[in-house]
């Protein structure tokens, strides 16, 4: 499968990456992290253009997350229940995390497999206004794309090893720990600034 992804990315380039990101973020079973890692490696070898690939990845990610938010606003939680039938635990976990971490879950939820597909819908159904949603979700989308494109870019020809590690449970666990740690630090800094102003 990885060889096919490389061939498709070389052949179709940025447009393929854009649409893969849109539909992958929206919830179709597309290996988002793997595609981004491969794209980064192809940039490093000169087989893909840096600027068009980065723009396509980020634009596709932000379009997909915005579509998910819009669906959450218009349809709400009933769609999540239909979409994740038999997986009520995923919905409850995302809602619980969203209540505890608020918008920060939108920023770092990209790094948690399965969660990124429901956070924007949950945000839309929770009536989080668009400016708040965009501030958290778009920063997270740029960060997520940058991490995996960067992994591929710096791995170069060793991208299969890096992609495998990125998919492993150890890497995912590390990303979750980093994300939670970052949320804690950001929340603490925001609380100290708020306290010092009053």
N, CA, C and O of each residue as an XYZ file, in Angstrom:
792
protein
N       0.825     -1.203      0.000
C       0.000      0.000      0.000
C       0.866      1.264      0.000
O       0.539      2.246     -0.666
N       1.974      1.230      0.752
C       2.808      2.427      0.847
C       3.405      2.800     -0.509
O       3.524      3.981     -0.835
N       3.784      1.783     -1.304
C       4.333      2.059     -2.631
C       3.278      2.713     -3.530
O       3.587      3.601     -4.324
N       2.036      2.260     -3.388
C       0.941      2.854     -4.167
C       0.726      4.308     -3.773
O       0.506      5.164     -4.629
N       0.789      4.584     -2.468
C       0.631      5.964     -2.007
C       1.719      6.863     -2.575
O       1.450      7.988     -2.995
N       2.946      6.363     -2.585
C       4.047      7.137     -3.159
C       3.769      7.412     -4.630
O       3.915      8.545     -5.091
N       3.369      6.380     -5.369
C       3.107      6.544     -6.805
C       1.986      7.545     -7.045
O       2.081      8.388     -7.937
N       0.933      7.453     -6.255
C      -0.188      8.390     -6.417
C       0.228      9.813     -6.089
O      -0.126     10.750     -6.805
N       0.989      9.978     -4.991
C       1.433     11.324     -4.623
C       2.351     11.924     -5.677
O       2.236     13.108     -5.993
N       3.259     11.125     -6.226
C       4.154     11.634     -7.266
C       3.349     12.005     -8.504
O       3.613     13.021     -9.146
N       2.362     11.169     -8.834
C       1.582     11.409    -10.054
C       0.622     12.585     -9.924
O       0.543     13.427    -10.819
N      -0.112     12.644     -8.808
C      -1.171     13.654     -8.663
C      -0.786     14.813     -7.754
O      -1.421     15.866     -7.812
N       0.222     14.654     -6.929
C       0.770     15.735     -6.121
C      -0.192     16.402     -5.162
O      -0.966     15.746     -4.465
N      -0.123     17.721     -5.144
C      -0.867     18.528     -4.177
C      -2.378     18.328     -4.231
O      -2.999     18.258     -3.170
N      -3.018     18.231     -5.421
C      -4.474     18.019     -5.419
C      -4.899     16.736     -4.700
O      -5.893     16.726     -3.974
N      -4.146     15.661     -4.905
C      -4.466     14.409     -4.211
C      -4.340     14.594     -2.705
O      -5.203     14.148     -1.949
N      -3.276     15.246     -2.270
C      -3.063     15.459     -0.844
C      -4.179     16.314     -0.250
O      -4.657     16.040      0.851
N      -4.592     17.348     -0.979
C      -5.682     18.208     -0.504
C      -6.947     17.386     -0.244
O      -7.507     17.435      0.852
N      -7.396     16.630     -1.252
C      -8.651     15.881     -1.099
C      -8.530     14.744     -0.091
O      -9.489     14.432      0.614
N      -7.359     14.128     -0.023
C      -7.151     13.080      0.984
C      -7.260     13.664      2.387
O      -7.834     13.041      3.280
N      -6.711     14.856      2.579
C      -6.799     15.503      3.887
C      -8.243     15.883      4.216
O      -8.699     15.669      5.339
N      -8.952     16.439      3.256
C     -10.348     16.828      3.498
C     -11.149     15.623      3.971
O     -11.803     15.666      5.013
N     -11.090     14.539      3.186
C     -11.924     13.381      3.504
C     -11.388     12.580      4.684
O     -12.160     11.966      5.420
N     -10.069     12.582      4.869
C      -9.492     11.888      6.017
C      -9.860     12.553      7.330
O     -10.223     11.877      8.292
N      -9.770     13.869      7.374
C     -10.155     14.607      8.583
C     -11.653     14.472      8.820
O     -12.104     14.393      9.963
N     -12.412     14.446      7.745
C     -13.870     14.324      7.855
C     -14.278     12.946      8.368
O     -15.396     12.771      8.851
N     -13.378     11.965      8.266
C     -13.683     10.675      8.870
C     -13.552      9.453      7.990
O     -13.737      8.338      8.477
N     -13.237      9.615      6.693
C     -13.039      8.431      5.864
C     -11.739      7.737      6.267
O     -10.802      8.397      6.717
N     -11.673      6.427      6.114
C     -10.470      5.699      6.552
C      -9.288      5.901      5.607
O      -8.937      5.015      4.828
N      -8.691      7.068      5.691
C      -7.526      7.427      4.879
C      -6.352      7.580      5.844
O      -6.492      8.235      6.877
N      -5.203      6.991      5.530
C      -4.047      7.074      6.447
C      -3.392      8.454      6.408
O      -2.368      8.649      5.753
N      -3.995      9.402      7.116
C      -3.564     10.802      7.070
C      -2.094     10.998      7.432
O      -1.336     11.625      6.693
N      -1.707     10.449      8.585
C      -0.330     10.642      9.040
C       0.666     10.047      8.049
O       1.711     10.636      7.774
N       0.330      8.878      7.520
C       1.214      8.222      6.561
C       1.354      9.062      5.292
O       2.460      9.238      4.781
N       0.234      9.579      4.786
C       0.292     10.424      3.585
C       1.150     11.660      3.808
O       1.961     12.025      2.957
N       0.967     12.299      4.954
C       1.753     13.494      5.246
C       3.240     13.166      5.379
O       4.092     13.922      4.913
N       3.546     12.042      6.015
C       4.941     11.642      6.173
C       5.577     11.353      4.821
O       6.706     11.766      4.557
N       4.850     10.641      3.966
C       5.357     10.352      2.618
C       5.540     11.642      1.836
O       6.545     11.818      1.148
N       4.558     12.556      1.941
C       4.662     13.836      1.224
C       5.896     14.609      1.680
O       6.599     15.199      0.860
N       6.161     14.606      2.983
C       7.360     15.280      3.488
C       8.632     14.683      2.913
O       9.554     15.413      2.548
N       8.688     13.345      2.830
C       9.861     12.681      2.262
C      10.006     13.011      0.774
O      11.122     13.186      0.284
N       8.893     13.095      0.062
C       8.938     13.418     -1.369
C       9.366     14.870     -1.599
O       9.990     15.183     -2.613
N       9.032     15.741     -0.670
C       9.520     17.122     -0.745
C      11.043     17.118     -0.592
O      11.752     17.791     -1.340
N      11.535     16.355      0.383
C      12.980     16.312      0.652
C      13.766     15.796     -0.546
O      14.888     16.237     -0.795
N      13.174     14.856     -1.290
C      13.877     14.297     -2.454
C      13.619     15.096     -3.727
O      14.136     14.750     -4.789
N      12.829     16.157     -3.631
C      12.577     17.003     -4.786
C      11.515     16.488     -5.732
O      11.358     17.015     -6.833
N      10.773     15.453     -5.316
C       9.739     14.901     -6.185
C       8.402     15.608     -6.025
O       7.514     15.454     -6.864
N       8.251     16.382     -4.954
C       7.078     17.238     -4.769
C       7.558     18.643     -4.451
O       8.608     18.836     -3.837
N       6.765     19.628     -4.882
C       7.072     21.028     -4.625
C       6.747     21.369     -3.177
O       5.669     21.037     -2.684
N       7.671     22.025     -2.504
C       7.495     22.357     -1.084
C       6.255     23.199     -0.837
O       5.387     22.803     -0.059
N       6.156     24.364     -1.492
C       5.073     25.302     -1.158
C       3.701     24.747     -1.513
O       2.777     24.852     -0.706
N       3.538     24.158     -2.699
C       2.210     23.667     -3.079
C       1.788     22.483     -2.220
O       0.601     22.324     -1.932
N       2.733     21.653     -1.808
C       2.408     20.495     -0.975
C       1.997     20.939      0.425
O       1.015     20.436      0.972
N       2.729     21.864      0.998
C       2.394     22.362      2.343
C       1.039     23.062      2.321
O       0.209     22.839      3.203
N       0.815     23.902      1.320
C      -0.473     24.611      1.218
C      -1.619     23.609      1.048
O      -2.664     23.748      1.683
N      -1.424     22.607      0.196
C      -2.478     21.611     -0.033
C      -2.791     20.829      1.232
O      -3.957     20.588      1.546
N      -1.749     20.432      1.961
C      -1.956     19.665      3.191
C      -2.729     20.478      4.221
O      -3.711     20.001      4.791
N      -2.284     21.700      4.453
C      -2.933     22.540      5.461
C      -4.341     22.930      5.023
O      -5.276     22.872      5.822
N      -4.501     23.326      3.765
C      -5.827     23.725      3.272
C      -6.803     22.549      3.335
O      -7.964     22.729      3.702
N      -6.344     21.354      2.983
C      -7.213     20.182      3.052
C      -7.611     19.855      4.475
O      -8.768     19.531      4.741
N      -6.667     19.937      5.384
C      -6.934     19.684      6.793
C      -7.954     20.681      7.352
O      -8.912     20.293      8.020
N      -7.737     21.958      7.073
C      -8.636     22.987      7.601
C     -10.015     22.924      6.953
O     -11.019     23.202      7.609
N     -10.074     22.564      5.676
C     -11.372     22.396      5.010
C     -12.130     21.234      5.630
O     -13.322     21.352      5.912
N     -11.448     20.107      5.847
C     -12.096     18.943      6.448
C     -12.615     19.214      7.842
O     -13.728     18.810      8.180
N     -11.818     19.898      8.662
C     -12.248     20.174     10.030
C     -13.399     21.184     10.048
O     -14.278     21.115     10.908
N     -13.390     22.124      9.095
C     -14.486     23.096      9.005
C     -15.773     22.423      8.562
O     -16.843     22.746      9.078
N     -15.693     21.500      7.621
C     -16.883     20.738      7.202
C     -17.455     19.941      8.371
O     -18.671     19.874      8.548
N     -16.577     19.340      9.164
C     -17.033     18.587     10.341
C     -17.734     19.503     11.336
O     -18.762     19.140     11.909
N     -17.172     20.690     11.536
C     -17.791     21.671     12.443
C     -19.176     22.074     11.916
O     -20.136     22.159     12.682
N     -19.269     22.320     10.605
C     -20.548     22.712     10.005
C     -21.592     21.611     10.167
O     -22.756     21.889     10.454
N     -21.175     20.376      9.984
C     -22.100     19.250     10.181
C     -22.564     19.213     11.637
O     -23.739     18.965     11.908
N     -21.655     19.454     12.561
C     -22.027     19.496     13.975
C     -23.030     20.598     14.274
O     -23.941     20.409     15.080
N     -22.867     21.750     13.628
C     -23.805     22.863     13.826
C     -25.185     22.541     13.268
O     -26.205     22.858     13.880
N     -25.204     21.905     12.094
C     -26.486     21.675     11.414
C     -27.183     20.404     11.855
O     -28.411     20.370     11.936
N     -26.427     19.363     12.141
C     -27.038     18.077     12.464
C     -26.810     17.709     13.925
O     -27.721     17.218     14.591
N     -25.615     17.941     14.422
C     -25.322     17.717     15.831
C     -25.016     16.281     16.205
O     -24.567     15.484     15.382
N     -25.270     15.970     17.469
C     -24.907     14.670     18.026
C     -25.644     13.491     17.407
O     -25.081     12.396     17.387
N     -26.879     13.640     16.894
C     -27.504     12.474     16.259
C     -26.637     11.875     15.150
O     -26.611     10.657     14.970
N     -25.933     12.722     14.413
C     -25.055     12.212     13.365
C     -23.917     11.389     13.957
O     -23.563     10.342     13.417
N     -23.343     11.856     15.064
C     -22.266     11.098     15.701
C     -22.763      9.725     16.139
O     -22.047      8.732     16.010
N     -23.975      9.670     16.650
C     -24.507      8.385     17.111
C     -24.718      7.432     15.946
O     -24.489      6.229     16.075
N     -25.150      7.961     14.814
C     -25.322      7.122     13.615
C     -23.957      6.716     13.066
O     -23.733      5.552     12.735
N     -23.067      7.663     12.974
C     -21.754      7.427     12.365
C     -20.904      6.466     13.181
O     -20.149      5.674     12.618
N     -21.022      6.528     14.504
C     -20.227      5.665     15.378
C     -21.121      4.670     16.111
O     -20.930      4.408     17.299
N     -22.103      4.116     15.390
C     -23.011      3.132     15.973
C     -22.201      1.965     16.542
O     -21.324      1.415     15.877
N     -22.510      1.609     17.764
C     -21.769      0.538     18.417
C     -20.475      1.016     19.061
O     -19.796      0.233     19.726
N     -20.126      2.265     18.878
C     -18.896      2.823     19.452
C     -19.241      4.035     20.316
O     -18.597      5.080     20.218
N     -20.238      3.892     21.142
C     -20.680      4.968     22.014
C     -19.544      5.465     22.900
O     -19.527      6.628     23.302
N     -18.585      4.572     23.206
C     -17.457      4.957     24.061
C     -16.622      6.063     23.418
O     -16.106      6.928     24.125
N     -16.481      6.049     22.089
C     -15.716      7.088     21.386
C     -16.403      8.441     21.561
O     -15.747      9.444     21.843
N     -17.712      8.464     21.393
C     -18.479      9.717     21.519
C     -18.395     10.231     22.952
O     -18.133     11.413     23.175
N     -18.617      9.342     23.927
C     -18.591      9.766     25.326
C     -17.211     10.258     25.731
O     -17.084     11.241     26.461
N     -16.175      9.571     25.254
C     -14.804     10.002     25.570
C     -14.533     11.384     24.990
O     -13.987     12.250     25.674
N     -14.915     11.595     23.721
C     -14.690     12.898     23.088
C     -15.468     13.995     23.797
O     -14.945     15.089     24.011
N     -16.720     13.710     24.164
C     -17.517     14.716     24.863
C     -16.924     15.033     26.237
O     -16.861     16.193     26.641
N     -16.495     13.997     26.943
C     -15.891     14.216     28.259
C     -14.629     15.051     28.160
O     -14.420     15.976     28.945
N     -13.785     14.718     27.184
C     -12.564     15.487     26.980
C     -12.888     16.908     26.554
O     -12.224     17.853     26.979
N     -13.899     17.061     25.722
C     -14.261     18.403     25.253
C     -14.742     19.256     26.413
O     -14.419     20.442     26.482
N     -15.517     18.664     27.334
C     -15.986     19.417     28.495
C     -14.835     19.801     29.422
O     -14.842     20.883     30.009
N     -13.847     18.914     29.554
C     -12.719     19.202     30.436
C     -11.716     20.162     29.829
O     -11.235     21.074     30.501
N     -11.398     19.958     28.549
C     -10.325     20.728     27.926
C     -10.813     21.809     26.973
O     -10.026     22.651     26.539
N     -12.099     21.797     26.644
C     -12.659     22.826     25.760
C     -11.960     22.880     24.407
O     -11.707     21.851     23.780
N     -11.657     24.087     23.974
C     -11.061     24.301     22.673
C      -9.698     23.667     22.493
O      -9.291     23.380     21.367
N      -8.973     23.440     23.608
C      -7.640     22.844     23.476
C      -7.705     21.443     22.901
O      -6.748     20.976     22.284
N      -8.841     20.762     23.103
C      -8.992     19.437     22.500
C      -9.015     19.549     20.983
O      -8.549     18.646     20.288
N      -9.548     20.644     20.465
C      -9.522     20.862     19.016
C      -8.095     21.028     18.518
O      -7.750     20.555     17.436
N      -7.273     21.695     19.302
C      -5.885     21.929     18.897
C      -5.074     20.650     18.909
O      -4.358     20.366     17.948
N      -5.170     19.873     19.977
C      -4.324     18.699     20.130
C      -5.029     17.388     19.794
O      -4.394     16.334     19.768
N      -6.344     17.445     19.535
C      -7.091     16.242     19.199
C      -6.674     15.593     17.893
O      -6.930     14.409     17.676
N      -6.028     16.365     17.016
C      -5.531     15.802     15.758
C      -4.565     14.647     16.020
O      -4.486     13.711     15.225
N      -3.846     14.711     17.113
C      -2.816     13.722     17.416
C      -3.370     12.468     18.086
O      -2.627     11.520     18.341
N      -4.666     12.459     18.369
C      -5.280     11.320     19.037
C      -6.163     10.597     18.030
O      -7.224     11.105     17.668
N      -5.742      9.411     17.569
C      -6.499      8.694     16.547
C      -7.947      8.472     16.963
O      -8.226      8.076     18.095
N      -8.852      8.728     16.049
C     -10.276      8.571     16.303
C     -10.920      9.808     16.905
O     -12.098     10.071     16.664
N     -10.171     10.563     17.678
C     -10.732     11.742     18.337
C     -10.857     12.902     17.364
O     -11.826     13.659     17.422
N      -9.880     13.050     16.465
C      -9.928     14.183     15.541
C     -11.155     14.139     14.639
O     -11.572     15.165     14.101
N     -11.739     12.939     14.470
C     -12.903     12.818     13.604
C     -14.192     13.280     14.285
O     -15.188     13.544     13.611
N     -14.177     13.377     15.606
C     -15.400     13.750     16.318
C     -15.315     15.105     17.025
O     -16.350     15.667     17.381
N     -14.109     15.642     17.236
C     -14.001     16.873     18.028
C     -14.699     18.053     17.367
O     -15.376     18.826     18.046
N     -14.546     18.206     16.058
C     -15.169     19.353     15.393
C     -16.689     19.214     15.376
O     -17.403     20.204     15.540
N     -17.188     17.994     15.179
C     -18.640     17.780     15.220
C     -19.151     18.064     16.622
O     -20.192     18.698     16.792
N     -18.418     17.596     17.627
C     -18.809     17.871     19.018
C     -18.772     19.370     19.305
O     -19.646     19.886     20.001
N     -17.761     20.078     18.772
C     -17.674     21.533     18.975
C     -18.853     22.240     18.326
O     -19.439     23.146     18.918
N     -19.200     21.833     17.121
C     -20.344     22.446     16.440
C     -21.650     22.166     17.153
O     -22.496     23.053     17.270
N     -21.825     20.941     17.633
C     -23.071     20.594     18.324
C     -23.133     21.219     19.709
O     -24.217     21.389     20.268
N     -21.967     21.565     20.268
C     -21.931     22.227     21.581
C     -22.085     23.739     21.440
O     -21.989     24.474     22.423
N     -22.321     24.192     20.225
C     -22.531     25.613     19.934
C     -21.311     26.469     20.270
O     -21.452     27.617     20.690
N     -20.124     25.915     20.085
C     -18.914     26.721     20.185
C     -18.923     27.644     18.972
O     -19.034     27.177     17.838
N     -18.807     28.940     19.200
C     -18.917     29.850     18.056
C     -17.733     29.694     17.115
O     -16.667     29.220     17.506
N     -17.940     30.103     15.866
C     -16.940     29.856     14.827
C     -15.582     30.495     15.128
O     -14.563     29.827     14.951
N     -15.515     31.760     15.577
C     -14.189     32.324     15.864
C     -13.406     31.522     16.908
O     -12.198     31.337     16.765
N     -14.086     31.046     17.956
C     -13.407     30.228     18.961
C     -12.955     28.908     18.356
O     -11.824     28.468     18.565
N     -13.854     28.283     17.602
C     -13.516     27.027     16.933
C     -12.297     27.209     16.039
O     -11.354     26.420     16.106
N     -12.309     28.242     15.204
C     -11.226     28.467     14.243
C      -9.901     28.721     14.954
O      -8.862     28.224     14.520
N      -9.929     29.488     16.041
C      -8.689     29.807     16.753
C      -7.994     28.545     17.240
O      -6.775     28.425     17.121
N      -8.752     27.606     17.784
C      -8.162     26.380     18.304
C      -7.906     25.354     17.208
O      -6.812     24.796     17.123
N      -8.912     25.100     16.365
C      -8.814     24.023     15.376
C      -7.803     24.326     14.281
O      -7.080     23.430     13.846
N      -7.741     25.566     13.832
C      -6.838     25.886     12.724
C      -5.375     25.869     13.170
O      -4.498     25.433     12.424
N      -5.121     26.343     14.384
C      -3.746     26.248     14.912
C      -3.331     24.790     15.034
O      -2.205     24.429     14.689
N      -4.233     23.954     15.523
C      -3.941     22.530     15.646
C      -3.711     21.863     14.307
O      -2.832     21.011     14.174
N      -4.504     22.251     13.305
C      -4.336     21.679     11.971
C      -2.986     22.007     11.364
O      -2.338     21.147     10.767
N      -2.568     23.244     11.517
C      -1.250     23.657     11.001
C      -0.146     22.898     11.739
O       0.799     22.413     11.116
N      -0.267     22.795     13.065
C       0.730     22.080     13.863
C       0.807     20.611     13.456
O       1.900     20.075     13.272
N      -0.342     19.962     13.316
C      -0.399     18.535     12.965
C       0.231     18.283     11.596
O       1.027     17.357     11.438
N      -0.123     19.101     10.609
C       0.477     18.957      9.273
C       1.984     19.177      9.327
O       2.750     18.434      8.713
N       2.404     20.200     10.064
C       3.834     20.511     10.154
C       4.622     19.363     10.792
O       5.725     19.044     10.348
N       4.057     18.747     11.829
C       4.755     17.649     12.506
C       4.993     16.488     11.554
O       6.114     15.988     11.458
N       3.952     16.050     10.847
C       4.114     14.863     10.009
C       4.832     15.158      8.699
O       5.588     14.316      8.214
N       4.614     16.329      8.118
C       5.410     16.701      6.945
C       6.885     16.812      7.346
O       7.772     16.375      6.613
N       7.131     17.402      8.514
C       8.500     17.536      9.007
C       9.154     16.195      9.285
O      10.329     15.998      8.978
N       8.392     15.262      9.870
C       8.933     13.923     10.106
C       9.395     13.292      8.797
O      10.496     12.749      8.710
N       8.542     13.372      7.786
C       8.894     12.799      6.491
C      10.057     13.517      5.844
O      10.940     12.890      5.259
N      10.056     14.835      5.950
C      11.117     15.633      5.327
C      12.482     15.292      5.919
O      13.446     15.072      5.185
N      12.560     15.250      7.236
C      13.844     14.991      7.884
C      14.224     13.514      7.834
O      15.403     13.175      7.937
N      13.233     12.631      7.678
C      13.544     11.205      7.546
C      14.079     10.893      6.154
O      14.907      9.996      5.996
N      13.613     11.625      5.144
C      14.063     11.394      3.775
C      13.775      9.980      3.320
O      12.627      9.537      3.358
N      14.805      9.262      2.890
C      14.633      7.895      2.392
C      14.255      6.905      3.488
O      13.802      5.797      3.200
N      14.440      7.298      4.726
C      14.081      6.412      5.840
C      12.631      6.617      6.281
O      12.260      6.203      7.379
N      11.817      7.242      5.452
C      10.436      7.533      5.843
C       9.622      6.294      6.195
O       8.759      6.393      7.067
N       9.845      5.095      5.559
C       9.032      3.952      5.993
C       9.219      3.607      7.474
O       8.263      3.251      8.163
N      10.457      3.716      7.951
C      10.716      3.449      9.367
C      10.017      4.475     10.249
O       9.414      4.131     11.266
N      10.105      5.736      9.847
C       9.479      6.811     10.624
C       7.963      6.678     10.596
O       7.299      6.877     11.613
N       7.415      6.340      9.427
C       5.963      6.169      9.313
C       5.497      5.011     10.193
O       4.454      5.094     10.843
N       6.266      3.950     10.208
C       5.909      2.807     11.057
C       5.934      3.218     12.530
O       5.026      2.881     13.290
N       6.961      3.938     12.921
C       7.056      4.396     14.309
C       5.919      5.346     14.656
O       5.385      5.301     15.765
N       5.542      6.219     13.697
C       4.453      7.175     13.942
C       3.130      6.459     14.130
O       2.249      6.947     14.837
N       2.989      5.296     13.493
C       1.744      4.540     13.623
C       1.735      3.652     14.855
O       0.675      3.185     15.269
N       2.875      3.417     15.436
C       2.953      2.485     16.561
C       2.293      3.069     17.805
O       2.118      4.281     17.929
N       1.937      2.185     18.707
C       1.290      2.621     19.950
C       2.216      3.463     20.813
O       1.760      4.356     21.527
N       3.501      3.186     20.751
C       4.449      3.958     21.549
C       4.456      5.413     21.098
O       4.416      6.328     21.921
N       4.507      5.618     19.782
C       4.516      6.986     19.257
C       3.207      7.691     19.567
O       3.199      8.867     19.932
N       2.106      6.977     19.424
C       0.810      7.596     19.718
C       0.715      7.966     21.189
O       0.237      9.044     21.543
N       1.176      7.057     22.040
C       1.157      7.354     23.470
C       2.005      8.567     23.799
O       1.616      9.405     24.613
N       3.165      8.658     23.163
C       4.041      9.808     23.389
C       3.369     11.093     22.925
O       3.452     12.124     23.593
N       2.696     11.025     21.765
C       2.009     12.219     21.262
C       0.898     12.653     22.206
O       0.700     13.847     22.431
N       0.174     11.686     22.758
C      -0.904     12.018     23.688
C      -0.324     12.677     24.940
O      -0.854     13.676     25.427
N       0.767     12.111     25.455
C       1.403     12.677     26.648
C       1.894     14.093     26.369
O       1.703     14.993     27.186
N       2.531     14.288     25.208
C       3.001     15.624     24.832
C       1.826     16.586     24.717
O       1.892     17.721     25.189
N       0.743     16.120     24.080
C      -0.430     16.976     23.901
C      -1.035     17.373     25.246
O      -1.359     18.540     25.467
N      -1.185     16.402     26.136
C      -1.755     16.704     27.458
C      -0.838     17.643     28.235
O      -1.303     18.569     28.898
N       0.473     17.395     28.147
C       1.430     18.274     28.808
C       1.376     19.689     28.270
O       1.429     20.657     29.028
N       1.269     19.801     26.948
C       1.178     21.129     26.331
C      -0.096     21.839     26.758
O      -0.078     23.039     27.036
N      -1.214     21.097     26.813
C      -2.476     21.704     27.257
C      -2.359     22.206     28.688
O      -2.849     23.284     29.022
N      -1.702     21.411     29.531
C      -1.533     21.800     30.925
C      -0.707     23.081     31.035
O      -1.079     24.004     31.759
N       0.410     23.131     30.317
C       1.282     24.309     30.356
C       0.550     25.544     29.844
O       0.611     26.609     30.458
N      -0.140     25.395     28.721
C      -0.868     26.527     28.138
C      -1.956     27.017     29.090
O      -2.125     28.222     29.278
N      -2.697     26.076     29.693
C      -3.759     26.461     30.628
C      -3.179     27.158     31.852
O      -3.751     28.127     32.352
N      -2.040     26.660     32.333
C      -1.405     27.269     33.510
C      -0.932     28.690     33.195
O      -1.131     29.601     33.999
N      -0.313     28.881     32.037
C       0.155     30.208     31.634
C      -1.031     31.160     31.481
O      -0.975     32.307     31.924
N      -2.108     30.677     30.849
C      -3.299     31.521     30.671
C      -3.911     31.902     32.006
O      -4.359     33.035     32.184
N      -3.934     30.952     32.960
C      -4.481     31.247     34.282
C      -3.624     32.255     35.032
O      -4.157     33.132     35.712
N      -2.292     32.142     34.916
C      -1.401     33.096     35.575
C      -1.532     34.494     34.975
O      -1.489     35.494     35.691
N      -1.691     34.550     33.661
C      -1.873     35.872     33.028
C      -3.197     36.492     33.462
O      -3.271     37.689     33.739
N      -4.235     35.672     33.517
C      -5.533     36.170     33.942
C      -5.482     36.648     35.385
O      -6.056     37.683     35.724
N      -4.797     35.898     36.228
C      -4.692     36.251     37.646
C      -3.867     37.526     37.826
O      -4.191     38.352     38.681
N      -2.803     37.698     37.030
C      -1.944     38.888     37.172
C      -2.645     40.155     36.672
O      -2.322     41.255     37.122
N      -3.590     40.015     35.758
C      -4.336     41.186     35.258
C      -5.369     41.679     36.260
O      -5.718     42.859     36.287
N      -5.858     40.739     37.094
C      -6.911     41.158     38.032
C      -6.365     41.598     39.369
O      -7.132     41.976     40.254
